[in-house]
Amino acid sequence: MARTALVTGGTRGIGRAICEALKAEGYTVAANYAGNVEVATQFTDETGIPSYKWSVADYEACKDGIGEVEAAHGPVEILVNNAGITRDAPFHKMTQIQWREVVETNLSGLFNMTHPLWPAMRDRGFGRVINISSINGLKGQFGQANYSAAKAGDLGFTRSLAMEGARKGITVNAICPGYIATDMVMAVPEEIRNQIIAGIPVGRLGETMDVARCVTFLASDQASFITGATLSVNGGQYMSG
Ligand code: CAA
């Protein structure tokens, strides 16, 4: 029987590409989203992939939402923690709300989604947790003290959980996309965006499928010896060891 994959923030941008790529590989796929019902409805109409609305920042909502997905599609064996938001501001202008919103979604969201699924993954002796971090969690970014801190936290979470899952057949990996042509990146003022693109050796923004292809590989049985890894997909913008 096909394995079930759950992708947070799965109805738009990188998440949508991940859902489509996993479906093309034969997985049963469910997408979570937090806000935009119209986009989610269109996504489900176009792809045939069901979408479920809850906030990954809310632990109880995650437990309930996962329960609903599993009742309909069987146990979730592949979790892609992709949901993320930005609240960019230079630190001297950043509010506590901007800090909290980003940390609660982009970092605590990983706890909230992974924690309810973890015991069953351990019991089954199989699991794939794939966390979408960011180039800016590796290098930092002007205007993103909140986002960079949360995304760097995602990497620590990934490595610790990889250690705990290893003997239980669970791999936990992170992908660090660079600047990908999504609504989030297109919201960066054009002048700044052009400066960023000028710093990408490949000379362009990435495509959502560039990231999605990495997810399908990490989800596969062929990737069973890869755990605790951080895979950069950034056109050469930041090369870390
Ligand atoms: N390095 C140094 N100085 C910088 C700078 C940088 N990268 N960017 C801006 N500045 C300076 C400006 O030159 C200006 O200086 P002066 O005050 O001396 O003129 C000052 O900072 C601008 O300050 P403002 O008060 O005008 O800043 P602002 O309130 O308008 O907002 C900002 C600034 C919103 C952070 C804006 O710079 C911005 O949007 N930056 C891009 C942030 C970014 O890359 N976000 C990524 C979003 S996509 C994403 O997150 C996905 C992913 O994972 C990659």
Residues whose N, C-alpha, C, O or C-beta is under 5 A from the ligand:
A	BS01	CAA	T86 D88 A89 P90 S134 I135 Q141 F142 G143 P177 G178 Y179 M184 V185 V188 P189 I192
